[in-house]
Amino acid sequence: MKTVQLQRDSSGSWNYLSEFIALDNPLVLILGNRFLLEKEGVYEEVRDLFPSGHLVFGSSSGEIVTGAVNDNHITITAIEFEKSSFEIQTFNIHEVGDDSEKAGSTIVKKLTAEGLKHVFVLSEGSFVNGSALTKGMQESLPNVLITGGLCGDDARFEKTLASYNAAPKEGEIVVIGFYGATFEASFSIYGGWTPFGPERLITKSDGNILYEIDGKPALDLYKTYLGDKAKELPGSALIYPLNVKSAENDQSFVRTILNIDEEKNAMILAGDVPEQSKVQLMMTNMDSIASASETAALRAMEGRNNPPQLALLISCIGRKLVLDQRIEEEVEEVMSVIGDDVVISGMYSYGEIAPFYGERSCKLHNQTMTITLISE
């Protein structure tokens, strides 16, 4: 595996983060600030850098590269596989009336099934219901490992962008399928958030829209907990997510509030919040966040046959807001486990996609560090 990494800020000049080497038919991940990706000519500029590259764009809430986290940049990681192959497919969620489950099923069925080892997803994050998207993908590919994340837009929640071999656009979902006898992918997730306060019951919801908790308007109740921070919604909700415990299997997952509906007194979350589930507020601190990234890395390394060569990190915008000036610590914790020789690429997102630890069926997560380790 050969890689080249480079980035640029708003000034427009490219800076190589690694030694330049010519790549043949590379997979090129272009992650960056939404405003920079929207600028006219960006696609053509990257195409000039990688004439034979397969260009995958995604807007982020910050880009992760080896040893650093960048804002207001475009970061490129170009990867040439020597023993493995890949296939890329796209689908726009607006083609199915924003039916996220149908979109997930449709897009993975486009991939060649024979020999498929792993699917990495880079989905738009504004319209998609991540829970339904992952359900549709996993039901169509029950035996394939699926990881990835939802694109971000910092803490603005205005719009997100993604594309393949085209200028970045809204509504796009991109999947990368990996093939090869020696291709190996492992994963892990970990959060580091702690539930607090009373456990309450979700009494009215519709998919990812939460209307009532304990029979009371959900938004009113949440604002009461936030106090003065309620004036900063929806941004302030990123550091006070919800812990949701399923009524079906008692499994807990975290849900980030992406937006609010004042008229309906409701909250729009990144994934489903089923009725009769129990819900609590969550909190964390800087040390717990950084430590959780180390735990995720340790778990991702478990049981591997070969050392990783590439690490794809998808972390949550809420974690970034908590860590603030210490943001690079969680990347450093990952590097301390997987080693300095592993190329790191990734982003801060509106949702992370991976199975729970010890499982193989992918789910949507929020407020986690999700690590995919790849080698060939």
C-alpha positions in Angstrom: 0.0 0.0 0.0 1.3 3.4 -1.0 -0.1 6.7 0.3 0.2 10.4 -0.3 -1.3 13.1 2.0 -1.6 16.8 1.4 -3.8 19.7 2.5 -4.6 23.3 1.9 -6.3 26.1 3.8 -8.3 29.0 2.5 -5.2 30.6 1.0 -5.4 27.9 -1.8 -1.8 26.5 -1.7 -1.3 22.8 -1.3 1.1 21.5 1.3 2.3 17.9 1.1 2.2 16.1 4.5 4.2 13.2 3.1 6.7 12.6 0.4 5.2 12.9 -3.1 5.1 9.7 -5.1 3.3 8.9 -8.3 0.3 6.8 -7.8 -1.5 4.6 -10.3 -5.3 4.4 -10.1 -5.5 5.6 -6.4 -8.5 5.9 -4.1 -8.5 9.6 -3.1 -10.3 10.7 0.0 -11.0 14.5 0.0 -12.4 15.6 3.3 -12.8 19.2 4.2 -14.6 22.3 5.4 -17.9 22.6 3.6 -17.3 26.2 2.4 -14.0 25.3 0.9 -15.5 22.2 -0.9 -18.3 24.5 -2.3 -15.8 26.8 -4.0 -15.9 26.7 -7.8 -13.2 24.7 -9.4 -12.3 22.5 -6.4 -13.1 19.3 -8.2 -11.1 20.2 -11.3 -8.2 21.2 -9.1 -8.1 17.8 -7.3 -8.5 16.1 -10.6 -5.5 17.8 -11.9 -3.5 16.5 -8.9 -4.7 12.9 -9.4 -5.7 12.5 -13.1 -6.3 8.7 -12.7 -7.7 8.9 -9.2 -11.1 7.8 -7.9 -12.1 11.0 -6.1 -14.4 10.7 -3.0 -15.4 14.0 -1.4 -17.0 14.5 2.0 -17.6 17.6 4.1 -16.5 17.4 7.7 -16.5 19.1 11.1 -12.7 18.9 11.1 -10.3 16.6 9.4 -8.0 14.0 11.1 -4.6 13.2 9.7 -1.6 11.6 11.3 -0.9 13.5 14.5 -3.2 16.4 13.8 -6.8 17.8 13.6 -7.5 20.5 11.1 -10.2 23.1 10.7 -10.9 25.3 7.7 -8.8 23.0 5.5 -9.2 20.4 2.7 -7.2 17.3 3.5 -6.5 14.6 0.8 -5.4 11.1 1.4 -4.6 9.1 -1.8 -4.1 5.4 -1.4 -2.8 2.9 -4.0 -3.5 -0.7 -3.2 -1.0 -3.3 -4.4 -2.9 -6.5 -3.6 -6.4 -5.4 -3.2 -9.1 -3.8 -5.3 -12.1 -1.5 -4.7 -15.3 -0.5 -6.2 -17.3 2.8 -5.6 -21.0 3.3 -5.9 -23.2 6.3 -5.1 -26.9 7.0 -4.5 -28.7 10.2 -3.8 -31.2 10.0 -0.9 -33.6 12.4 -2.6 -34.2 9.8 -5.3 -36.3 7.8 -2.8 -38.0 10.6 -1.1 -35.5 10.7 1.8 -36.3 7.0 2.6 -33.0 6.2 4.4 -33.6 2.5 4.7 -34.4 2.1 1.0 -31.3 4.3 0.2 -29.1 2.0 2.3 -30.4 -1.1 0.7 -30.2 0.3 -2.9 -26.7 1.6 -2.7 -25.0 -1.6 -1.3 -26.8 -3.8 -3.8 -25.0 -1.8 -6.5 -21.6 -3.3 -5.3 -20.3 -6.5 -6.8 -21.2 -9.1 -4.2 -18.5 -11.7 -5.1 -15.5 -11.4 -2.9 -16.7 -8.3 -1.1 -14.8 -8.1 2.2 -15.6 -4.7 3.6 -17.7 -1.6 2.9 -16.8 1.9 4.0 -19.6 4.4 3.9 -19.4 8.2 3.5 -22.9 9.5 3.7 -24.4 13.0 3.6 -25.5 13.9 7.1 -28.3 16.5 6.7 -31.3 14.5 5.5 -30.4 10.9 6.3 -31.7 8.9 9.2 -28.5 7.0 10.1 -30.3 4.2 11.9 -32.5 3.5 8.9 -29.5 3.8 6.5 -27.5 1.2 8.4 -30.5 -1.1 8.7 -31.0 -1.1 5.0 -27.3 -1.7 4.3 -26.9 -4.5 6.8 -30.0 -6.4 5.8 -28.8 -6.4 2.2 -25.3 -7.4 3.2 -25.7 -9.5 6.3 -22.3 -11.0 6.2 -20.1 -8.0 5.3 -18.4 -5.7 7.7 -19.7 -2.1 7.2 -18.1 1.0 8.8 -18.0 4.7 8.1 -19.8 7.9 9.0 -22.1 10.8 8.2 -20.6 14.0 6.8 -20.5 17.1 8.9 -20.8 20.9 8.7 -19.0 22.0 11.9 -21.7 23.0 14.4 -23.7 24.9 11.8 -26.1 22.0 10.7 -26.9 23.9 7.5 -25.9 21.3 4.9 -23.4 18.5 4.2 -21.8 17.5 0.9 -20.4 14.3 -0.6 -19.7 12.9 -4.1 -17.7 10.5 -6.2 -15.8 11.7 -9.3 -18.0 14.9 -9.4 -18.2 18.2 -7.6 -19.4 17.8 -4.0 -23.2 18.0 -3.7 -26.1 17.6 -1.3 -27.9 14.3 -0.6 -25.2 12.0 -1.9 -24.2 8.7 -0.2 -20.9 7.0 -1.3 -19.9 3.4 -0.5 -16.5 1.9 -1.2 -16.3 -1.9 -1.4 -13.0 -3.6 -0.8 -11.9 -6.9 -2.3 -8.8 -9.2 -2.2 -7.7 -12.4 -0.7 -5.2 -10.7 1.7 -7.4 -7.7 2.5 -8.0 -7.3 6.2 -10.2 -4.8 8.0 -10.9 -4.6 11.8 -12.8 -2.0 13.8 -13.9 -0.7 17.1 -16.0 2.0 18.7 -15.9 3.6 22.2 -17.5 6.7 23.7 -16.4 7.7 27.2 -19.7 9.4 28.0 -21.6 8.7 31.3 -25.4 8.8 31.8 -26.7 11.0 34.7 -30.0 12.1 36.1 -33.3 10.2 36.2 -34.1 7.5 33.6 -37.2 8.5 31.7 -39.5 6.9 29.2 -39.9 7.9 25.5 -43.7 8.0 25.1 -43.9 9.6 21.6 -41.5 9.4 18.7 -41.4 8.9 15.0 -38.2 7.4 13.7 -35.5 10.0 14.6 -38.0 12.7 15.8 -38.5 12.8 19.6 -41.8 14.3 20.6 -42.6 13.3 24.2 -40.7 12.0 27.3 -42.8 10.8 30.2 -45.8 12.2 28.4 -44.3 15.7 28.3 -43.0 17.7 25.4 -39.4 16.5 24.8 -38.0 19.9 23.8 -39.4 21.7 26.8 -38.0 19.0 29.2 -34.6 19.1 27.5 -34.5 22.9 27.7 -35.2 22.7 31.5 -32.1 20.5 31.9 -29.9 22.8 29.8 -30.9 26.0 31.6 -29.2 29.1 30.1 -27.5 26.8 27.5 -30.9 26.3 25.9 -30.5 29.7 24.2 -27.6 28.1 22.2 -29.6 25.2 20.8 -29.1 23.2 18.6 -25.3 23.7 19.0 -25.3 23.3 22.8 -27.0 19.9 22.5 -23.8 18.4 21.1 -22.2 18.2 24.5 -25.4 16.9 26.2 -26.4 13.9 24.1 -29.0 11.3 25.1 -28.4 7.7 26.3 -31.1 5.5 24.9 -31.8 2.0 26.2 -33.8 -0.2 23.9 -36.9 -1.8 25.3 -36.4 -4.8 23.1 -32.9 -6.0 24.2 -31.7 -3.5 26.9 -28.9 -2.4 24.6 -27.8 1.2 25.1 -26.7 3.7 22.4 -26.0 7.4 22.2 -28.0 9.8 20.2 -26.9 13.4 19.3 -29.6 16.1 18.8 -29.0 17.6 15.3 -31.8 20.1 15.3 -35.0 21.3 17.1 -38.5 22.0 15.9 -39.9 24.8 18.1 -43.3 24.6 16.5 -43.8 20.9 17.3 -41.8 21.1 20.5 -39.7 18.2 19.2 -36.0 17.3 18.7 -34.5 15.7 15.6 -31.8 13.2 16.3 -29.1 11.6 14.2 -30.9 8.2 14.4 -34.0 6.4 15.7 -35.3 6.8 19.2 -37.9 4.1 19.6 -41.0 4.6 21.8 -40.9 2.8 25.2 -37.1 3.1 25.3 -35.6 4.6 28.4 -33.6 7.8 28.0 -31.1 9.8 30.1 -28.8 12.8 29.6 -25.1 12.2 29.3 -22.0 14.1 30.1 -18.2 13.6 29.9 -14.9 15.3 30.4 -11.6 15.7 28.4 -9.8 12.9 30.1 -12.6 10.4 29.6 -12.8 11.3 25.9 -9.1 10.9 25.3 -9.0 7.6 27.2 -12.0 6.3 25.2 -10.0 6.7 22.0 -7.2 4.6 23.4 -9.7 1.9 24.3 -11.2 2.0 20.8 -7.7 1.6 19.3 -6.8 -1.3 21.6 -10.0 -3.1 20.7 -9.5 -2.5 16.9 -6.1 -4.2 17.2 -7.5 -7.3 18.8 -7.3 -10.5 16.7 -5.6 -8.9 13.6 -3.5 -11.2 11.4 -1.3 -8.4 10.1 -0.3 -5.0 11.3 -2.5 -2.2 10.0 -1.3 0.1 7.3 -4.2 2.5 7.2 -6.5 3.8 9.9 -9.8 5.5 9.1 -11.0 7.5 12.1 -14.5 8.8 12.3 -15.1 10.8 15.5 -18.1 12.9 16.6 -18.4 16.7 16.5 -19.6 16.6 20.1 -16.3 15.1 21.2 -14.4 17.8 19.4 -16.4 20.5 21.2 -15.6 19.0 24.6 -11.8 18.5 23.9 -11.5 22.0 22.3 -7.8 22.9 22.5 -6.9 19.4 23.5 -8.5 17.9 20.4 -5.3 16.3 19.1 -5.0 14.2 22.3 -7.5 11.6 21.1 -5.6 11.2 17.8 -2.3 10.9 19.8 -4.0 8.2 22.0 -4.8 6.2 18.9 -1.3 6.6 17.5 0.2 5.4 20.7 -1.6 2.1 20.3 -1.5 1.4 16.5 2.0 2.8 15.9 3.5 5.9 14.2 3.9 4.0 10.8 0.2 3.7 10.2 -1.3 6.3 7.9 -4.3 8.1 9.6 -7.1 9.7 7.7 -10.6 10.7 8.9 -13.0 13.3 10.1 -15.3 14.6 12.8 -18.9 13.7 11.8 -22.6 13.9 12.5 -22.7 10.1 13.2 -20.4 7.1 13.2 -21.2 3.7 11.5 -19.9 0.4 12.9 -21.0 -2.7 14.8 -21.0 -2.7 18.5 -17.9 -4.2 20.1 -17.9 -8.0 19.6 -20.7 -7.9 17.0 -20.7 -7.8 13.2 -24.0 -6.0 12.4 -23.4 -2.2 11.8 -25.3 0.4 13.7 -25.4 4.2 13.9 -23.5 5.7 16.8 -23.1 9.2 18.2 -20.3 10.7 20.4 -17.9 7.8 19.7 -14.5 7.3 18.3 -14.9 4.8 15.5 -11.7 3.2 14.1 -11.4 1.1 11.0 -7.9 -0.5 10.5 -7.0 -1.8 7.0 -4.1 -3.8 5.6 -3.5 -5.9 2.5 
